[in-house]
Amino acid sequence: MQRNIPLFLVFILGIIYVLLTFIETSWSEGAVRLASSWAPLLSMWAIVPATYVTLASYGRRLTKRDRNPTTQKAILAGVTYVAFFTMLISGLKSNAEGSLFDWMFRNIQIPVTSTMFSLLTFYIASAAYRAFRVSRAHTSLLMVFAVLVMVTNTGMHTYIPFGQYWNEFSTWFLMTGNVAAKRAILIGVAVGMLATNIRIIFGIERSWMGGGA
């Protein structure tokens, strides 16, 4: 019964939402807008368990109840707790321009985020270097276009002969070939999402229920 009720609700609500999408009446449009407005609310409530899990995980490290307690983990957990509650309290007090929350956001969070993505770039480049081998025609073509796009986007084309033509070709490639490939990938993703939604509505896919359902 505990599993049949969620499956029944998902089936009924899924069918109704699909039908309302294709029925063009003022009542159906209002119902679709109402259902769509619940999505941000559900996402907001997902922050609550995520916050609890994060604080509980770092709390175990801070109190050294972790499986492999170390001083580094305790320091990291302490910094996380201080940053979390400082941002939370200062944000609830005032998030206006010039406040402590605004200062921490602009001078700490944004630079740290940029640093993280910069490091991620080097990790991706290192992984690509180890995994990529120019041994076939299509991999060689991929390497040529990758180098071309990187050279033009970094401004290095201004220091090489015929750099202007490199830039024009790179722009054309990004606006035509890249967009066409991206649209094909998005269509494939949409078809996959449609198939997954159908499986969920009809109860074929039950992994979302947890517990090995």
GROMACS elastic network, one bead per residue, 0.5 to 0.9 nm:
[ bonds ]
;  ai    aj funct       b0    kb
    1     5     6  0.60972   500
    1     6     6  0.88901   500
    2     5     6  0.59490   500
    2     6     6  0.72603   500
    3     6     6  0.57252   500
    3     7     6  0.63924   500
    3     8     6  0.87303   500
    3   209     6  0.78123   500
    3   213     6  0.85226   500
    4     7     6  0.51124   500
    4     8     6  0.60007   500
    4     9     6  0.86044   500
    5     8     6  0.50809   500
    5     9     6  0.61772   500
    5    10     6  0.85957   500
    6     9     6  0.51093   500
    6    10     6  0.60530   500
    6    11     6  0.85083   500
    6   209     6  0.83316   500
    7    10     6  0.51824   500
    7    11     6  0.61268   500
    7    12     6  0.86792   500
    7   200     6  0.84700   500
    7   201     6  0.77509   500
    7   202     6  0.80988   500
    7   203     6  0.62073   500
    7   206     6  0.84120   500
    7   209     6  0.89814   500
    8    11     6  0.51491   500
    8    12     6  0.61823   500
    8    13     6  0.85245   500
    8   201     6  0.88537   500
    8   203     6  0.85519   500
    9    12     6  0.52394   500
    9    13     6  0.59202   500
    9    14     6  0.81129   500
   10    13     6  0.53425   500
   10    14     6  0.56498   500
   10    15     6  0.83598   500
   10   200     6  0.77634   500
   10   201     6  0.58910   500
   10   202     6  0.83686   500
   10   203     6  0.83716   500
   11    14     6  0.52086   500
   11    15     6  0.61355   500
   11    16     6  0.85673   500
   11   200     6  0.79853   500
   11   202     6  0.60617   500
   11   203     6  0.74649   500
   12    15     6  0.53730   500
   12    16     6  0.61648   500
   12    17     6  0.86168   500
   12   201     6  0.81606   500
   13    16     6  0.50559   500
   13    17     6  0.59912   500
   13    18     6  0.85403   500
   13   201     6  0.86228   500
   14    17     6  0.52202   500
   14    18     6  0.62301   500
   14    19     6  0.86696   500
   14   197     6  0.87090   500
   14   198     6  0.89082   500
   14   200     6  0.89585   500
   14   201     6  0.59604   500
   15    18     6  0.52099   500
   15    19     6  0.62029   500
   15    20     6  0.86058   500
   15   201     6  0.75577   500
   16    19     6  0.51473   500
   16    20     6  0.60469   500
   16    21     6  0.86037   500
   17    20     6  0.50952   500
   17    21     6  0.62241   500
   17    31     6  0.85522   500
   17    32     6  0.70633   500
   17    35     6  0.81996   500
   18    21     6  0.52493   500
   18    22     6  0.69206   500
   19    22     6  0.54854   500
   19    23     6  0.62912   500
   19    28     6  0.88849   500
   20    23     6  0.50485   500
   20    24     6  0.76779   500
   20    25     6  0.87275   500
   20    27     6  0.89666   500
   20    28     6  0.52915   500
   20    29     6  0.73485   500
   20    31     6  0.75506   500
   20    32     6  0.67056   500
   21    24     6  0.75289   500
   21    28     6  0.73755   500
   21    29     6  0.75966   500
   21    32     6  0.68891   500
   22    28     6  0.87627   500
   23    28     6  0.63805   500
   23    29     6  0.81025   500
   24    27     6  0.84232   500
   24    28     6  0.65193   500
   24    29     6  0.68190   500
   25    28     6  0.52275   500
   25    29     6  0.61508   500
   25    30     6  0.85616   500
   26    29     6  0.51938   500
   26    30     6  0.61589   500
   26    31     6  0.86192   500
   27    30     6  0.51835   500
   27    31     6  0.61998   500
   27    32     6  0.87118   500
   28    32     6  0.61538   500
   28    33     6  0.86153   500
   29    32     6  0.51221   500
   29    33     6  0.62189   500
   29    34     6  0.85837   500
   30    33     6  0.51249   500
   30    34     6  0.61146   500
   30    35     6  0.86168   500
   31    34     6  0.50289   500
   31    35     6  0.61448   500
   31    36     6  0.85143   500
   32    35     6  0.51138   500
   32    36     6  0.60125   500
   32    37     6  0.85218   500
   33    36     6  0.50271   500
   33    37     6  0.60737   500
   33    38     6  0.88594   500
   34    37     6  0.51732   500
   34    38     6  0.67841   500
   35    38     6  0.54486   500
   35    39     6  0.73610   500
   36    39     6  0.56048   500
   36    40     6  0.80631   500
   37    40     6  0.63392   500
   37    41     6  0.72256   500
   38    41     6  0.50826   500
   38    42     6  0.62002   500
   38    43     6  0.86338   500
   39    42     6  0.52177   500
   39    43     6  0.62172   500
   39    44     6  0.86264   500
   40    44     6  0.60573   500
   40    45     6  0.87019   500
   41    44     6  0.50365   500
   41    45     6  0.63833   500
   41    46     6  0.87316   500
   42    45     6  0.51728   500
   42    46     6  0.63357   500
   43    46     6  0.50570   500
   43    47     6  0.70110   500
   44    47     6  0.55331   500
   44    48     6  0.77308   500
   45    48     6  0.55767   500
   45    49     6  0.77956   500
   46    49     6  0.59735   500
   46    50     6  0.64229   500
   46    51     6  0.87270   500
   47    50     6  0.50383   500
   47    51     6  0.58937   500
   47    52     6  0.85205   500
   48    51     6  0.52557   500
   48    52     6  0.62923   500
   48    53     6  0.87523   500
   49    53     6  0.60747   500
   49    54     6  0.85285   500
   50    53     6  0.52226   500
   50    54     6  0.61867   500
   50    55     6  0.86606   500
   51    54     6  0.51504   500
   51    55     6  0.61255   500
   51    56     6  0.84340   500
   52    55     6  0.52764   500
   52    56     6  0.59540   500
   52    57     6  0.84465   500
   53    56     6  0.51190   500
   53    57     6  0.60000   500
   53    58     6  0.86231   500
   54    57     6  0.51965   500
   54    58     6  0.62643   500
   54    59     6  0.83351   500
   55    58     6  0.52574   500
   55    59     6  0.57354   500
   55    60     6  0.86142   500
   55    77     6  0.87762   500
   55    80     6  0.87154   500
   55    81     6  0.75430   500
   56    60     6  0.63196   500
   56    61     6  0.88127   500
   57    60     6  0.54642   500
   57    61     6  0.67795   500
   57    62     6  0.89220   500
   57    66     6  0.85309   500
   57    77     6  0.87309   500
   58    61     6  0.50082   500
   58    62     6  0.61136   500
   58    63     6  0.86721   500
   58    73     6  0.83186   500
   58    74     6  0.80823   500
   58    76     6  0.82149   500
   58    78     6  0.80229   500
   58    80     6  0.77341   500
   58    81     6  0.78901   500
   59    63     6  0.61545   500
   59    64     6  0.82854   500
   59    65     6  0.83296   500
   59    66     6  0.89400   500
   59    74     6  0.87589   500
   59    77     6  0.68872   500
   59    78     6  0.85231   500
   59    81     6  0.84210   500
   60    63     6  0.52798   500
   60    64     6  0.58396   500
   60    66     6  0.53436   500
   60    69     6  0.88271   500
   60    74     6  0.87758   500
   60    77     6  0.86628   500
   61    65     6  0.61007   500
   61    66     6  0.52464   500
   61    67     6  0.87655   500
   61    68     6  0.87385   500
   61    69     6  0.64455   500
   61    70     6  0.80029   500
   61    73     6  0.58911   500
   61    74     6  0.53378   500
   61    75     6  0.87720   500
   61    76     6  0.85179   500
   61    77     6  0.62310   500
   61    78     6  0.88075   500
   62    65     6  0.77022   500
   62    66     6  0.84124   500
   62    69     6  0.86672   500
   62    71     6  0.89155   500
   62    73     6  0.72111   500
   62    75     6  0.74113   500
   62    76     6  0.82586   500
   62    77     6  0.54894   500
   62    78     6  0.63558   500
   63    66     6  0.78820   500
   63    69     6  0.87738   500
   63    74     6  0.74366   500
   64    67     6  0.82361   500
   64    68     6  0.81926   500
   64    69     6  0.51551   500
   64    70     6  0.74417   500
   64    71     6  0.86819   500
   64    73     6  0.85259   500
   64    74     6  0.70011   500
   65    68     6  0.82913   500
   65    69     6  0.68407   500
   66    69     6  0.51536   500
   66    70     6  0.86234   500
   69    72     6  0.85710   500
   69    73     6  0.68267   500
   69    74     6  0.75966   500
   70    73     6  0.53482   500
   70    74     6  0.64442   500
   70    75     6  0.88221   500
   71    74     6  0.50717   500
   71    75     6  0.61882   500
   71    76     6  0.86066   500
   72    75     6  0.51547   500
   72    76     6  0.61572   500
   72    77     6  0.85582   500
   73    76     6  0.50935   500
   73    77     6  0.60658   500
   73    78     6  0.85423   500
   74    77     6  0.50704   500
   74    78     6  0.61143   500
   74    79     6  0.86626   500
   75    78     6  0.50516   500
   75    79     6  0.62056   500
   75    80     6  0.85484   500
   76    79     6  0.52008   500
   76    80     6  0.61366   500
   76    81     6  0.86773   500
   77    80     6  0.50201   500
   77    81     6  0.61812   500
   77    82     6  0.86530   500
   78    81     6  0.51580   500
   78    82     6  0.61950   500
   78    83     6  0.85574   500
   79    82     6  0.51770   500
   79    83     6  0.60365   500
   79    84     6  0.84239   500
   80    83     6  0.52158   500
   80    84     6  0.59452   500
   80    85     6  0.85996   500
   81    84     6  0.51268   500
   81    85     6  0.61558   500
   81    86     6  0.83165   500
   82    85     6  0.55351   500
   82    86     6  0.59016   500
   82    87     6  0.84711   500
   83    86     6  0.51611   500
   83    87     6  0.60397   500
   83    88     6  0.84394   500
   84    87     6  0.53713   500
   84    88     6  0.60836   500
   84    89     6  0.86338   500
   85    89     6  0.58752   500
   85    90     6  0.82369   500
   86    89     6  0.53864   500
   86    90     6  0.59302   500
   86    91     6  0.82074   500
   86   101     6  0.81921   500
   87    90     6  0.53075   500
   87    91     6  0.57633   500
   87    92     6  0.84559   500
   87   100     6  0.83041   500
   87   101     6  0.59569   500
   87   104     6  0.76205   500
   87   105     6  0.84411   500
   88    91     6  0.51959   500
   88    92     6  0.61796   500
   88    93     6  0.85885   500
   88   101     6  0.83697   500
   89    92     6  0.52285   500
   89    93     6  0.61507   500
   89    94     6  0.86775   500
   89   101     6  0.86112   500
   90    93     6  0.50279   500
   90    94     6  0.60530   500
   90    95     6  0.72196   500
   90    99     6  0.79649   500
   90   100     6  0.62295   500
   90   101     6  0.52751   500
   90   102     6  0.88942   500
   91    94     6  0.52740   500
   91    95     6  0.50778   500
   91    96     6  0.87827   500
   91    99     6  0.86870   500
   91   100     6  0.80424   500
   91   101     6  0.53667   500
   91   102     6  0.82003   500
   92    95     6  0.72211   500
   92   101     6  0.89458   500
   93   101     6  0.87666   500
   94    97     6  0.88480   500
   94    99     6  0.64935   500
   94   100     6  0.79663   500
   94   101     6  0.71440   500
   94   102     6  0.86884   500
   95    98     6  0.82682   500
   95    99     6  0.60931   500
   95   100     6  0.77178   500
   95   101     6  0.56384   500
   95   102     6  0.59865   500
   96    99     6  0.56592   500
   96   100     6  0.88028   500
   96   101     6  0.79461   500
   96   102     6  0.66872   500
   97   100     6  0.87656   500
   97   101     6  0.85354   500
   97   102     6  0.57911   500
   97   103     6  0.80114   500
   98   101     6  0.80889   500
   98   102     6  0.59072   500
   98   103     6  0.62937   500
   99   102     6  0.51658   500
   99   103     6  0.61474   500
   99   104     6  0.86409   500
  100   103     6  0.50288   500
  100   104     6  0.61003   500
  100   105     6  0.84560   500
  101   104     6  0.52519   500
  101   105     6  0.60833   500
  101   106     6  0.86411   500
  102   105     6  0.50755   500
  102   106     6  0.61299   500
  102   107     6  0.84314   500
  103   106     6  0.52967   500
  103   107     6  0.58219   500
  103   108     6  0.77798   500
  104   107     6  0.52988   500
  104   108     6  0.51232   500
  104   109     6  0.65219   500
  104   110     6  0.87127   500
  105   108     6  0.56843   500
  105   110     6  0.62623   500
  105   111     6  0.89281   500
  106   109     6  0.62867   500
  106   110     6  0.55639   500
  106   111     6  0.75651   500
  107   110     6  0.64118   500
  107   111     6  0.63716   500
  107   112     6  0.86229   500
  108   111     6  0.55805   500
  108   112     6  0.60019   500
  108   113     6  0.85243   500
  109   112     6  0.51635   500
  109   113     6  0.60263   500
  109   114     6  0.86080   500
  110   113     6  0.51005   500
  110   114     6  0.62137   500
  110   115     6  0.86116   500
  111   114     6  0.50563   500
  111   115     6  0.60816   500
  111   116     6  0.85875   500
  112   115     6  0.50048   500
  112   116     6  0.61453   500
  112   117     6  0.87458   500
  113   116     6  0.51022   500
  113   117     6  0.63798   500
  113   118     6  0.86089   500
  114   117     6  0.52847   500
  114   118     6  0.61305   500
  114   119     6  0.86946   500
  115   119     6  0.62086   500
  115   120     6  0.85148   500
  116   119     6  0.52187   500
  116   120     6  0.61434   500
  116   121     6  0.87578   500
  117   121     6  0.62665   500
  117   122     6  0.89501   500
  118   121     6  0.51895   500
  118   122     6  0.68834   500
  119   122     6  0.53025   500
  119   123     6  0.64502   500
  119   124     6  0.87840   500
  120   123     6  0.50247   500
  120   124     6  0.61629   500
  120   125     6  0.85811   500
  121   124     6  0.51559   500
  121   125     6  0.61748   500
  121   126     6  0.85847   500
  122   125     6  0.50187   500
  122   126     6  0.60385   500
  122   127     6  0.85375   500
  123   126     6  0.50796   500
  123   127     6  0.61217   500
  123   128     6  0.84980   500
  124   127     6  0.51245   500
  124   128     6  0.60081   500
  124   129     6  0.85099   500
  125   128     6  0.50673   500
  125   129     6  0.60915   500
  125   130     6  0.87088   500
  126   129     6  0.51303   500
  126   130     6  0.63878   500
  126   131     6  0.87028   500
  127   130     6  0.52159   500
  127   131     6  0.60797   500
  127   132     6  0.82302   500
  128   131     6  0.51391   500
  128   132     6  0.54313   500
  129   132     6  0.54913   500
  129   133     6  0.78933   500
  130   133     6  0.80015   500
  132   139     6  0.81751   500
  133   136     6  0.83969   500
  133   139     6  0.74113   500
  133   140     6  0.85973   500
  134   137     6  0.79999   500
  134   138     6  0.86667   500
  134   139     6  0.55038   500
  134   140     6  0.53207   500
  134   141     6  0.89742   500
  134   142     6  0.89905   500
  134   143     6  0.75752   500
  135   138     6  0.86918   500
  135   139     6  0.67418   500
  135   140     6  0.70642   500
  136   139     6  0.53998   500
  136   140     6  0.61630   500
  136   141     6  0.86738   500
  137   140     6  0.51316   500
  137   141     6  0.61828   500
  137   142     6  0.86243   500
  138   141     6  0.50247   500
  138   142     6  0.61330   500
  138   143     6  0.86323   500
  139   143     6  0.61837   500
  139   144     6  0.86707   500
  140   143     6  0.50742   500
  140   144     6  0.62471   500
  140   145     6  0.87880   500
  141   144     6  0.51289   500
  141   145     6  0.63301   500
  141   146     6  0.85195   500
  142   145     6  0.53884   500
  142   146     6  0.60469   500
  142   147     6  0.86322   500
  143   146     6  0.50505   500
  143   147     6  0.61332   500
  143   148     6  0.85077   500
  144   147     6  0.53226   500
  144   148     6  0.61517   500
  144   149     6  0.87355   500
  145   149     6  0.61122   500
  145   150     6  0.85195   500
  145   170     6  0.82324   500
  145   173     6  0.87259   500
  146   149     6  0.53093   500
  146   150     6  0.61840   500
  146   151     6  0.85832   500
  147   150     6  0.51241   500
  147   151     6  0.59983   500
  147   152     6  0.86048   500
  148   151     6  0.52536   500
  148   152     6  0.62868   500
  148   153     6  0.85905   500
  148   157     6  0.88661   500
  148   166     6  0.73357   500
  148   167     6  0.85075   500
  148   169     6  0.89191   500
  148   170     6  0.66896   500
  149   152     6  0.53355   500
  149   153     6  0.60078   500
  149   154     6  0.85309   500
  149   166     6  0.88844   500
  149   167     6  0.83819   500
  149   170     6  0.58290   500
  149   171     6  0.84394   500
  149   173     6  0.87424   500
  149   174     6  0.82458   500
  150   153     6  0.52316   500
  150   154     6  0.60896   500
  150   155     6  0.86201   500
  150   156     6  0.85651   500
  151   154     6  0.54849   500
  151   155     6  0.63981   500
  151   156     6  0.52609   500
  151   157     6  0.58425   500
  151   166     6  0.87631   500
  151   167     6  0.87210   500
  152   155     6  0.52560   500
  152   156     6  0.60978   500
  152   157     6  0.52569   500
  152   158     6  0.82568   500
  152   163     6  0.81308   500
  152   166     6  0.70034   500
  152   167     6  0.55444   500
  152   170     6  0.69182   500
  152   171     6  0.87259   500
  153   156     6  0.77516   500
  153   157     6  0.83858   500
  153   167     6  0.83475   500
  153   170     6  0.87308   500
  154   157     6  0.79118   500
  155   158     6  0.61235   500
  155   159     6  0.82310   500
  156   159     6  0.56865   500
  156   160     6  0.71975   500
  156   163     6  0.82598   500
  157   160     6  0.54126   500
  157   161     6  0.78803   500
  157   162     6  0.80005   500
  157   164     6  0.71558   500
  157   166     6  0.68553   500
  157   167     6  0.69408   500
  158   161     6  0.79138   500
  158   162     6  0.83822   500
  158   163     6  0.53410   500
  158   164     6  0.72093   500
  158   167     6  0.89030   500
  159   163     6  0.70704   500
  160   163     6  0.54935   500
  161   164     6  0.83722   500
  162   165     6  0.55710   500
  162   166     6  0.65884   500
  162   167     6  0.89679   500
  163   167     6  0.62532   500
  163   168     6  0.87308   500
  164   167     6  0.51214   500
  164   168     6  0.63067   500
  164   169     6  0.86881   500
  165   168     6  0.50311   500
  165   169     6  0.60763   500
  165   170     6  0.84152   500
  166   169     6  0.52379   500
  166   170     6  0.60366   500
  166   171     6  0.85744   500
  167   170     6  0.50665   500
  167   171     6  0.61254   500
  167   172     6  0.85944   500
  168   171     6  0.51508   500
  168   172     6  0.62029   500
  168   173     6  0.85920   500
  169   172     6  0.50321   500
  169   173     6  0.60462   500
  169   174     6  0.85813   500
  170   173     6  0.50322   500
  170   174     6  0.61386   500
  170   175     6  0.85876   500
  171   174     6  0.51836   500
  171   175     6  0.61520   500
  171   176     6  0.85604   500
  172   175     6  0.51899   500
  172   176     6  0.59697   500
  172   177     6  0.78014   500
  173   176     6  0.53383   500
  173   177     6  0.51581   500
  173   178     6  0.61730   500
  173   179     6  0.84976   500
  174   177     6  0.61403   500
  174   179     6  0.65970   500
  175   178     6  0.61729   500
  175   179     6  0.57248   500
  175   180     6  0.83650   500
  176   179     6  0.52897   500
  176   180     6  0.60326   500
  176   181     6  0.86234   500
  177   180     6  0.51649   500
  177   181     6  0.62181   500
  177   182     6  0.85399   500
  178   181     6  0.52281   500
  178   182     6  0.60543   500
  178   183     6  0.86069   500
  179   183     6  0.60821   500
  179   184     6  0.85808   500
  180   183     6  0.52022   500
  180   184     6  0.63004   500
  180   185     6  0.87337   500
  181   184     6  0.50866   500
  181   185     6  0.62517   500
  181   186     6  0.86489   500
  182   185     6  0.50795   500
  182   186     6  0.61434   500
  182   187     6  0.86149   500
  183   187     6  0.61071   500
  183   188     6  0.85823   500
  184   187     6  0.51350   500
  184   188     6  0.63139   500
  184   189     6  0.86841   500
  185   188     6  0.50737   500
  185   189     6  0.61780   500
  185   190     6  0.86083   500
  186   190     6  0.60472   500
  186   191     6  0.85841   500
  187   190     6  0.50164   500
  187   191     6  0.62251   500
  187   192     6  0.85982   500
  188   191     6  0.51588   500
  188   192     6  0.62057   500
  188   193     6  0.86318   500
  189   192     6  0.50216   500
  189   193     6  0.61053   500
  189   194     6  0.85525   500
  190   193     6  0.50379   500
  190   194     6  0.61031   500
  190   195     6  0.86159   500
  191   194     6  0.50306   500
  191   195     6  0.62225   500
  191   196     6  0.86291   500
  192   195     6  0.51285   500
  192   196     6  0.61799   500
  192   197     6  0.86076   500
  193   196     6  0.50256   500
  193   197     6  0.60561   500
  193   198     6  0.85612   500
  194   197     6  0.51202   500
  194   198     6  0.61918   500
  194   199     6  0.86328   500
  195   198     6  0.51682   500
  195   199     6  0.62601   500
  195   200     6  0.87081   500
  196   199     6  0.50752   500
  196   200     6  0.62150   500
  196   201     6  0.86678   500
  196   205     6  0.75451   500
  197   200     6  0.50197   500
  197   201     6  0.60669   500
  197   202     6  0.86012   500
  197   205     6  0.86744   500
  198   201     6  0.51369   500
  198   202     6  0.61911   500
  198   203     6  0.84517   500
  198   204     6  0.83258   500
  198   205     6  0.87000   500
  199   202     6  0.54292   500
  199   203     6  0.60605   500
  199   205     6  0.51428   500
  199   206     6  0.84774   500
  200   203     6  0.51021   500
  200   204     6  0.59550   500
  200   206     6  0.66484   500
  200   207     6  0.89597   500
  200   208     6  0.84421   500
  201   204     6  0.77284   500
  201   205     6  0.81823   500
  202   205     6  0.78900   500
  203   206     6  0.62325   500
  205   208     6  0.76379   500
  205   213     6  0.87023   500
  206   209     6  0.57277   500
  206   210     6  0.76779   500
  206   212     6  0.82614   500
  206   213     6  0.54817   500
  207   210     6  0.55249   500
  207   211     6  0.79247   500
  207   212     6  0.65159   500
  207   213     6  0.55996   500
  208   213     6  0.79811   500
  209   212     6  0.78872   500
  209   213     6  0.61737   500
  210   213     6  0.58365   500
